[in-house]
Structure formats: C-alpha cells, structure tokens
Amino acid sequence: MSESVLRGALPQPETSLEDLVTALLPQGFAKIVQPIASTVITTDDKGLTAGEVKIATRSGPVPAYRAMPEKGGKFPVVLVVQEIFGVHEHIKDVCRRLAKLGYFAVSVELYYRQGDVSKMTDNQEIFAKVVNHVPDSQVMSDLDAAVVYAESTGKADTGKLGVTGFCWGGRITWTYCVHNPRVKAGVAWYGRLIAPQKAPLQPAYPFDLAPHLKVPVLGLYGGADASIPVEHLEQMRAALKTAGITHSEIIVYPEAPHAFYADYRPSYRKDAAEDGWKRMREWFKKHGVA
C-alpha cells in the first residue's frame, strides 16, 4: 500500500459503523433536481449489504454510502464519485447497481466539511457556498481513506480498484487516476477537462494532468453538452496523444447533453446511458477491475 493511502486514514472496524452513523448523508434526491423524472431507475438492495457507513480521515470521520453483495467476497472495488449534488439517492443507486454486478462500491460525501448542498435550490449557490471551497487535496485524501476503509472490512479486494464519477465527479475521476497509481482503471462521465478559470483549491484539470496519467481512463461525453465544448474534448485527445498515452480514450455521443446518464433528470438519454454503462463494465473487466 502506498504512503499516500496510509496517511489518508486509519481503518475502522466494520462492526461499529452502523452504530456510529445516523443519516448524515442526504436522504432522497437533492432538492434542486426535483421533481424527479419518470425515467428514474430504482435499484433494490435485495441480496446486498448496503447503507451508510463512516470513514475515518485525517481530519475526522466523514459519511459514505457502501453497497456490496451480501454473500461472498473479496469483491473488486469501485469508488463512485458524486455529482455536484452530493451523495444523494442517484449516487446511492449507482452503488447498488455496481453491487448487483459483484462490486464493493463506495461513495464518500466529499462536501461534508464544507456544507450540505442537498437542500439548496440554485446552482450558483451550490458553487459559491460549497463546491468552490472544496480543495482537490481534501478530495484525494478522502478517496484514499475510502480505499483504506474498504480494505479494513475484509470484504474488498483493493488490488482490483476502479473509480467512476459523474459531472463534478468526472473531473475528479481523471484527477484521482493521476493521484493514485494503485487504481487499475477509471471511467469519467462528462467531467470538465479544462478549467473555466484558475482556482487555488483546484489547481489542475485533466488537460493539465494528461502528461502524468498512468492509469487507463475512459471518458464518456455528450456532443451536445453546453458546459463542455467539443473543442475541449479534441484538446484533451491531442494532449493525450502528445504525451504518448494510448491506454486512455474519449467516447462522444453526438446528440447527448450533459448528464445523459442521470435517469432522474430530463437530460437522461437512455441509449447513450446504456451504451456508456456497457462500455464501463467492459473497461473495468479489460483492465482488471472484475
């Protein structure tokens, strides 16, 4: 285990987690995304061990959602990185979807120290009050802590470690794959690649980090995404090529908007979402996260 992971957290006994945490994560869907679209997918927890847990970090405990098969183990691990809305119901459901496939899936509430975005109703407020104040260094450390937590349960095979994230978490997926070379593969869903403006707490975006990328990353993007221009996708492809990186690639769904996997929102595009999920599974399997 790398020193950066060891410094991130101390393992905590599985038997004490449910006793110590009481509904610190958002319940249901974030307020800003309601009403929920009729296309929403709900995954039950039958055959799973799923629920809120507590993860020890260098600056104190943080809540997370964990789902894994009820029987068996050790399971390959997938870190699920939240959207800007935090670990609300959609992200929990993604964890259950992965658990149904045989994964130990865990999603840390990465805004926990800065604030609860689930009650906010305006994107500008979410960024101004919370997101802009979340340091990338804190996020990397918390994800390291999630790996330590998973290993401490005795149910996870962290030698088969993957990461996937959506929107804000898509950018973090690229970043974490540079930060932690133990990751076998990453899948980034429509995460920004080029910084809209420089910010001291988020000093580098995937485009800047491309030359340092050692982990295979699959980027899944919408060609009709107003927040991530197609030119940025081409610039990222060029940066990877210039760096001699052939293990990573970017897939573009020409007609898909931002958040095309978010089945609870009007942006959901079933065909692109299902194809992306299929590609994610194949990517993880190809690179040893299975």
Secondary structure, DSSP 8 states (H G I E B T S, - for coil): --HHHHHH-----HHHHHHH--S-S--SS-GGG-S--TT------TTEEEEEEEE--TTS-EEEEEEEESS---EEEEEEE-BTTBS-HHHHHHHHHHHHTT-EEEEE-TTTTT--GGG---HHHHHHHTGGG--HHHHHHHHHHHHHHHHHTTSEEEEEEEEEEETHHHHHHHHHHHH-TT--EEEEES---S-SS-BTTB---HHHHGGG--S-EEEEEETT-TTS-HHHHHHHHHHHHHTT--S-EEEEETT--TTTT-TTSTT--HHHHHHHHHHHHHHHHHTT--
